[in-house]
Amino acid sequence: MTSPATGPDVTDLAGRRVTVAGLGVSGVPAARALRGLGATVTVVNGSDGEPQRAQAAELEPLGITVRLGYGTASDGGSAAGLPEGTELIVTTPGWKPTSPLFLAAAEAGVPVWGDVELAWRLRRADAPPWLAVTGTNGKTTTVRMLACILEAAGLRTAAVGNIGVSLLDIVLGDEPYDVLAVELSSYQLHWAPSLRAHSGAVLNLAPDHLDWHGSMAAYAADKGRIYEGNQVACVYNVADPATEDLVRAADVEEGCRAIGFTLGTPGPSQLGVVENILVDRAFVANRQKQAQELAEVSDVNPPAPHNIANALAAAALARAYGVPPTAVREGLRTFRPDPHRVEHVADVGGVAYVDDSKATNTHAAEASLGAYENIVWIAGGLAKGATFDELVVTAAKRLRGVVLLGADRALIREALARHAADVPVVDLERTDTGAMAAAVREAARLARPGDTVLMAPACASMDMFVNYNKRGDAFAAAVHDLASGRVPDDR
């Protein structure tokens, strides 16, 4: 495909014909920004539902052409064709590199940028630096932790990017910032070759979104783009050597350092944990012999191992920017995790019920399962091509029982039969709105006082729920019904 780094100067887009691929959180701001620069903008979008029509109604009065149902029969089936005269494509993250639109662009020599690439190119001369975070899991939590730490240091900041706040809105807005905490997905990084962060972090790497990237190597390479051109620090996970490999492969600015984080005792140029204290041996005067206390493990909410790792990564980026240790402690203490991320819902009958609906892949589920001793596990959904043998082997000794639901539950059931045959398994075939309530009741039957009923599905939610948030809401509602003694009429 043509290199997305090529293309017109963003200061000279007046009259240029630009196609925006996709609407949503990224596409709408991109279309507005491009139109504001004088470009002739056409937005193409495959879906043609009420939300898309509402967004089209907002854009069309600005002189933006919107083609809904793009590539479908209602649009003439023209998925392989570029809108006439297209000189640049700006894409939203969901469109695969192999999409017919991009194949047609490659054939025509038309460059493709992502919305992050556009935002980076549109920065003003006095733009704030970016502290950037990616990884298979933990991105949003780490970025929110980082923003809390930066705020505790008295800095004007915002958590932006893949977290749901458009970088274009921030870059083109009037609000002054000192520094930005930026979450970037592998999709966004794929189309952002010009990005050069102050410092960047890859939290972890595990197979995910391989249908989009085509291979694990391609997925890792896109994650590694976050290190390109880093100025001060490339933060990596000591427990995940693949992240350090990406640092070694990166072309960074002279003097940029590799900074590791570990749940163990840190070596020089690392942050880690010593006797329940988060410490820094990277940004101190004598890192060979000294360590700076940053916070206590109890300051991290929740203090699960994978979340402590998130906190260390956030602290490393903040320290790379010059934030004092006191701000790290204060920021971590004030941080409150988003819903559905290892969220304690209630205790019922001496059993803890925990919602980790955001654990949509095996890597995230493994981290969640590793935080508890005796677990009744609620799992299942859309596997996205994942296998579950390794996860089951790792978690088997902790499992009191398992309740399965969702389209690909058989894959987990078969892995349990191979590696944890003595663990009781309840296989729920139902997929109606009462399925989660039934799952919680079955989990309660299997659990004993002191156990944790953990919903960490290891799968995506869209087979039964609109998104992981709705799945988590259904779990929480079922737990609250259980706690109150209500039995929904859904049997």
C-alpha positions, 0 to 999 in steps of 0.5 A, spaced: 500 500 500 502 507 499 505 510 504 500 513 509 506 518 511 506 521 504 500 526 502 498 534 501 501 539 506 496 540 512 497 547 511 494 547 504 488 543 504 484 548 501 480 545 495 483 538 496 478 532 495 479 528 502 475 522 503 474 520 511 473 513 512 467 512 517 463 516 522 463 516 530 468 519 535 474 519 530 470 521 523 466 526 525 471 531 528 476 529 522 470 531 517 469 538 521 477 539 521 478 538 514 472 542 512 474 548 516 481 547 513 477 548 506 478 541 503 472 538 499 470 533 504 466 526 503 465 521 508 463 514 507 460 509 512 458 502 511 453 502 516 446 506 515 442 506 521 439 512 526 446 514 529 449 514 522 443 518 519 444 523 525 451 524 524 450 525 517 445 531 519 450 534 523 455 534 517 451 536 511 449 543 513 457 544 513 458 542 506 460 535 507 458 530 503 456 523 507 455 517 503 452 511 508 451 504 506 458 505 503 459 499 498 452 496 500 447 495 495 444 501 497 450 505 495 451 501 488 455 496 491 461 501 490 466 498 495 472 498 491 471 505 488 474 511 491 470 517 491 471 521 484 477 526 485 480 523 492 487 526 493 487 524 501 484 519 505 483 520 513 481 513 516 477 512 523 480 506 526 475 500 525 477 500 517 482 494 516 488 495 511 485 490 507 479 494 506 477 495 498 477 503 499 484 502 501 486 497 496 483 502 491 487 508 494 494 504 493 492 502 486 491 510 485 497 512 489 492 516 494 495 516 501 492 514 507 492 517 514 489 516 520 485 521 525 491 521 529 496 522 524 491 528 522 491 531 529 499 530 529 500 534 523 495 539 525 498 541 532 500 548 533 508 550 534 506 551 542 503 544 542 503 540 548 508 534 548 504 527 548 506 522 553 503 516 549 500 509 552 499 502 548 498 495 549 494 489 549 491 491 556 491 496 561 491 502 556 485 506 559 487 505 566 494 507 565 492 513 561 487 515 566 492 514 572 497 518 568 492 524 567 491 524 575 499 524 577 500 530 572 494 533 575 497 532 582 503 535 579 499 542 578 499 541 570 494 542 565 492 535 562 487 531 559 486 523 558 485 523 550 485 519 544 483 512 544 480 513 551 474 516 547 476 524 547 478 526 540 485 528 539 483 533 533 478 536 538 484 537 543 489 539 538 484 544 534 481 547 541 482 553 545 484 550 552 491 550 553 495 544 556 502 543 558 502 535 557 497 530 554 496 523 556 494 519 550 491 512 549 493 509 542 490 503 539 494 499 534 489 501 529 491 508 530 498 507 530 498 503 524 496 510 520 500 514 524 507 514 521 509 521 523 507 521 531 513 523 535 511 522 542 515 525 548 515 518 551 511 512 550 510 506 553 507 499 551 504 495 557 504 488 554 503 484 548 498 478 547 495 476 541 489 480 539 485 483 533 489 479 528 484 479 524 485 486 523 493 486 522 493 479 519 499 476 524 502 477 530 508 480 527 504 485 524 500 487 530 507 488 534 510 492 529 504 497 529 504 497 537 512 499 536 510 505 532 509 508 539 516 508 540 519 511 534 522 518 535 521 518 542 525 524 546 526 522 553 523 515 555 521 508 552 517 505 557 517 497 557 514 491 561 520 487 564 516 481 564 514 481 557 520 481 553 517 483 546 516 490 549 523 491 550 524 488 543 520 493 540 524 498 544 531 496 541 528 496 534 525 503 535 529 509 532 529 514 537 532 521 539 539 521 541 539 521 549 532 517 549 532 512 555 529 505 555 526 504 562 523 498 564 517 497 570 517 490 574 513 487 579 519 485 582 525 489 585 527 494 580 534 494 577 538 501 574 533 504 569 527 501 572 521 502 576 519 496 581 516 494 587 520 493 594 516 490 600 510 493 598 513 500 596 513 502 589 520 505 587 524 509 582 531 507 580 531 510 573 529 518 574 534 518 580 541 522 581 545 515 582 540 509 579 546 504 581 545 505 588 539 509 590 531 508 589 526 513 590 520 511 594 513 513 590 507 510 593 505 504 597 501 498 593 495 500 598 495 507 594 493 503 587 486 502 586 485 496 586 491 493 588 491 487 583 498 485 580 496 487 573 494 494 576 500 495 580 504 494 573 499 499 570 501 504 576 508 503 575 508 504 567 504 511 568 509 513 574 515 512 569 512 516 564 510 522 569 517 521 572 520 522 565 516 528 564 519 531 571 513 530 575 516 529 583 515 523 587 509 526 591 505 527 585 505 520 583 503 518 590 497 523 590 495 522 583 495 514 584 491 515 591 486 520 587 485 515 581 478 511 581 478 506 575 473 506 570 467 501 571 467 494 569 475 493 570 476 489 576 470 492 579 467 490 586 460 489 585 458 487 592 459 481 597 453 476 598 453 471 603 461 472 604 462 471 597 465 477 593 462 479 586 467 482 581 465 485 574 471 485 569 467 485 563 473 489 560 477 483 560 475 481 553 481 477 551 485 471 554 491 476 556 486 480 560 482 474 563 489 471 565 491 477 569 484 478 572 484 471 574 491 471 577 488 476 582 484 472 586 485 465 590 478 461 590 474 463 584 467 461 580 469 464 573 463 466 569 466 466 562 464 466 554 462 470 548 466 471 542 472 468 542 475 472 536 479 467 534 483 466 541 484 459 544 484 458 551 488 452 553 494 456 556 489 460 560 485 454 563 492 451 565 494 457 568 488 458 572 486 451 574 488 451 581 484 457 583 477 455 580 472 453 584 467 452 578 466 455 571 459 458 568 459 459 561 455 463 556 455 466 549 457 464 542 464 461 543 463 458 550 464 451 547 472 453 546 473 454 553 469 448 555 473 443 551 479 447 554 477 445 561 475 438 559 483 437 557 486 441 563 481 442 569 476 436 568 475 436 576 472 443 576 465 443 575 462 447 569 455 449 568 454 450 560 448 455 559 445 455 552 440 461 553 442 467 550 436 471 552 436 478 556 436 473 562 442 469 561 446 473 565 442 473 571 442 465 570 449 465 570 450 469 577 445 464 580 449 458 578 455 462 580 452 463 587 450 456 587 457 453 586 461 459 590 463 458 598 464 463 603 471 466 602 470 465 594 470 470 588 465 470 583 469 473 577 466 475 571 472 476 566 469 473 560 476 472 556 471 474 550 468 480 546 461 481 548 457 483 541 454 476 541 449 477 546 450 485 548 451 491 545 458 492 548 462 490 554 459 496 558 452 493 557 455 486 559 458 489 566 451 492 567 447 486 566 452 482 571 452 488 576 444 488 576 444 480 577 448 481 583 444 486 586 438 482 585 441 476 588 443 481 594 436 483 595 433 476 594 429 478 588 429 473 583 427 475 576 422 472 572 426 470 567 427 462 568 
